[in-house]
Amino acid sequence: SRAFDSIRHTAEEIRQSVQPSSFTIATYPGIGTYWLSYQLPILSQQLGQKTKLVTLKRDADLWREPANCWIAFGRGQWEGRDARLLIREQVCPVAAPHVADQVLGQGIGIGGPGVRIIEQEDPEKRWLGWDDWFGGCAEAPEDRVVVNDHGLALHMALAGQGVALAWLGVVDDLLAGRSLIRLSDRLLTSEAGYWLVGREGFFDSEQGQLVLDCLTPGLVLP
């Protein structure tokens, strides 16, 4: 029995050693759930190995993750790392269809009576938020629920619990399928965005360029 256990253990070690290791990308829950997760099968196929997605809420935790590359939000400057822009920050309010009917069809308006605002907590003021949208006007609604990441805000919007701000490029599939409805033609924009980030020299490698090509919006792959 001990001999067979030893054989099984040795065989498992050999099997794991010859299998290609997974390629790990670390990012935030929102973009990880509603954008990157849809790209993973294509990326795995192109890389010829498993692709692992790790989601973290804070930048400090993101950079501690020993990933092959990261998708981070900012202006593209991280010391000791190279970055390529994936999605520029463009923000608009969205809601589930029945909430959108209240806001648009019944003319209640964003933040009107019975329409709750879903706000993303942002103590570092990195992201565009509802205060930017309303511009500090007196009509800014007080009926708000605060969550600590964009993914949860989108989840609550999909569940019909209020109106959230969404980043175009991240939620395009949800808008196309009308799971979420855009509530305004107006956009808030900034110089920030979501960047694919790698260690120095990452984009000079064949693997790094392949990942960039797979994740670049609008690229048609065979």
C-alpha positions in Angstrom: 0.0 0.0 0.0 2.8 2.4 0.9 4.6 1.6 -2.4 1.5 2.3 -4.4 0.9 5.6 -2.5 4.5 6.5 -3.3 4.0 5.7 -7.0 0.8 7.8 -7.2 2.5 10.7 -5.4 5.5 10.6 -7.8 3.2 10.3 -10.9 1.2 13.4 -9.7 4.4 15.4 -9.3 5.5 14.4 -12.8 2.1 15.3 -14.2 2.1 18.7 -12.7 5.7 19.4 -13.8 5.0 18.8 -17.5 1.7 20.7 -17.5 2.0 24.3 -18.6 1.6 26.7 -15.6 -1.3 29.1 -15.6 -1.0 32.7 -16.8 -2.3 35.0 -14.1 -3.9 38.4 -14.5 -4.8 40.5 -11.5 -7.3 43.3 -11.6 -10.4 44.8 -9.9 -13.7 42.9 -9.4 -15.8 45.2 -11.7 -13.7 45.0 -14.8 -12.7 41.4 -14.0 -16.3 40.2 -13.8 -18.0 42.2 -16.5 -15.2 42.5 -19.1 -12.0 40.5 -18.6 -13.9 37.2 -17.8 -15.3 37.2 -21.3 -11.8 37.5 -22.8 -10.2 34.7 -20.8 -11.2 31.7 -23.2 -9.8 33.5 -26.2 -6.6 34.5 -24.2 -6.2 30.9 -23.0 -6.5 29.6 -26.5 -4.0 32.1 -27.9 -1.5 31.5 -25.1 -1.9 27.8 -25.2 -2.3 27.5 -21.4 -4.7 28.1 -18.6 -5.4 31.7 -17.7 -6.2 32.6 -14.1 -8.1 35.7 -13.1 -7.5 37.2 -9.6 -9.6 40.2 -8.4 -8.6 42.6 -5.7 -10.2 45.9 -4.5 -7.2 47.9 -3.5 -4.1 48.9 -5.5 -1.8 48.0 -2.6 -3.1 44.4 -2.8 -3.1 44.4 -6.6 0.6 45.1 -6.8 1.4 42.5 -4.1 -0.2 39.8 -6.2 2.6 37.8 -8.0 0.8 37.9 -11.4 2.1 37.7 -14.9 0.5 41.1 -15.6 -2.2 43.4 -14.2 -5.0 45.6 -15.3 -4.9 48.8 -13.2 -6.7 52.1 -13.2 -4.8 55.3 -13.4 -2.8 57.5 -15.8 -0.4 54.8 -17.1 2.6 55.6 -14.9 3.8 53.0 -12.4 7.5 52.9 -11.4 9.3 49.9 -12.7 6.4 48.8 -14.9 5.3 49.3 -18.5 1.7 50.0 -19.4 -0.6 50.2 -22.4 -4.0 51.8 -22.4 -7.0 49.4 -22.8 -10.1 51.6 -21.9 -10.2 55.4 -21.4 -12.4 56.6 -18.5 -15.8 57.4 -19.9 -18.6 57.3 -17.4 -22.4 57.4 -17.7 -25.4 56.4 -15.5 -27.0 53.0 -16.1 -29.9 51.1 -14.6 -31.9 47.9 -15.1 -34.8 48.2 -17.6 -37.6 48.7 -15.2 -35.6 51.4 -13.3 -34.7 53.0 -16.6 -38.4 53.2 -17.4 -39.0 55.1 -14.1 -36.2 57.5 -14.9 -36.9 58.0 -18.6 -40.4 56.9 -19.4 -42.0 58.4 -16.3 -39.8 61.5 -16.3 -38.7 61.1 -12.7 -35.0 61.7 -13.6 -31.8 60.4 -12.1 -31.9 60.6 -8.4 -35.6 61.6 -8.4 -38.2 60.3 -5.9 -38.0 56.6 -5.4 -34.8 56.3 -7.5 -31.8 55.4 -5.4 -28.2 56.3 -6.4 -25.6 53.5 -6.0 -22.3 55.2 -5.1 -18.8 53.7 -5.3 -16.7 54.5 -2.2 -13.5 56.3 -3.3 -11.6 58.0 -0.5 -8.6 58.5 -2.8 -10.7 60.4 -5.4 -9.3 58.4 -8.3 -12.5 57.6 -10.1 -15.2 59.9 -11.5 -18.2 59.7 -9.2 -21.7 61.0 -8.6 -20.4 64.3 -7.2 -18.7 64.9 -10.5 -21.8 64.0 -12.4 -24.1 66.4 -10.5 -21.3 69.0 -10.3 -22.1 70.0 -6.7 -25.6 71.3 -7.6 -28.2 71.6 -4.9 -30.4 69.0 -6.7 -27.8 66.2 -6.0 -29.8 63.4 -4.4 -29.2 62.3 -0.8 -30.8 58.9 -1.3 -27.6 56.9 -1.8 -26.3 53.5 -1.0 -22.5 53.2 -0.8 -20.5 50.2 -1.8 -16.7 49.6 -1.9 -16.2 48.4 -5.5 -17.5 48.9 -9.0 -18.4 45.3 -9.5 -20.9 45.4 -6.6 -22.4 48.7 -7.8 -23.0 47.1 -11.2 -24.5 44.0 -9.6 -26.9 46.1 -7.6 -27.9 48.0 -10.7 -28.5 44.8 -12.6 -30.7 43.7 -9.7 -32.8 46.9 -10.1 -31.7 48.4 -6.8 -30.8 51.8 -8.2 -28.8 53.8 -10.7 -25.0 53.3 -10.9 -22.2 55.0 -12.9 -20.7 52.6 -15.4 -17.4 52.8 -17.4 -18.1 52.4 -21.1 -15.9 49.7 -22.5 -16.4 47.7 -19.4 -20.2 47.3 -19.7 -20.7 47.3 -23.4 -22.0 43.7 -23.5 -24.5 44.5 -20.8 -25.7 47.6 -22.7 -25.9 45.7 -26.0 -27.9 42.9 -24.4 -30.1 45.5 -22.6 -29.4 44.1 -19.2 -28.5 47.7 -18.4 -29.9 50.8 -20.0 -27.9 53.9 -20.5 -29.8 56.9 -19.0 -28.0 59.8 -20.6 -26.2 60.8 -23.8 -23.9 62.8 -21.6 -20.4 61.4 -20.7 -17.9 62.3 -18.1 -14.3 61.7 -19.3 -10.9 62.0 -17.8 -7.3 61.3 -18.7 -7.3 58.2 -16.6 -8.3 54.7 -17.7 -7.7 51.0 -17.4 -4.2 49.9 -18.4 -2.6 46.6 -19.1 0.5 46.6 -16.9 3.5 44.4 -17.0 7.0 44.3 -15.7 9.7 46.2 -17.6 10.1 44.6 -21.0 6.8 42.7 -20.9 5.5 44.2 -24.1 8.8 43.5 -25.9 8.2 39.8 -25.4 6.1 37.6 -27.7 3.8 36.7 -24.7 3.3 40.3 -23.7 2.4 41.4 -27.2 0.0 38.5 -27.6 -1.8 39.4 -24.4 -2.0 43.1 -25.5 -3.4 42.0 -28.9 -6.0 39.8 -27.3 -7.2 42.4 -24.9 -7.2 45.5 -27.2 -10.8 46.5 -27.7 -12.0 46.2 -31.3 -9.3 43.7 -32.4 -10.7 40.9 -34.5 -9.0 37.6 -33.8 -9.1 34.5 -36.1 
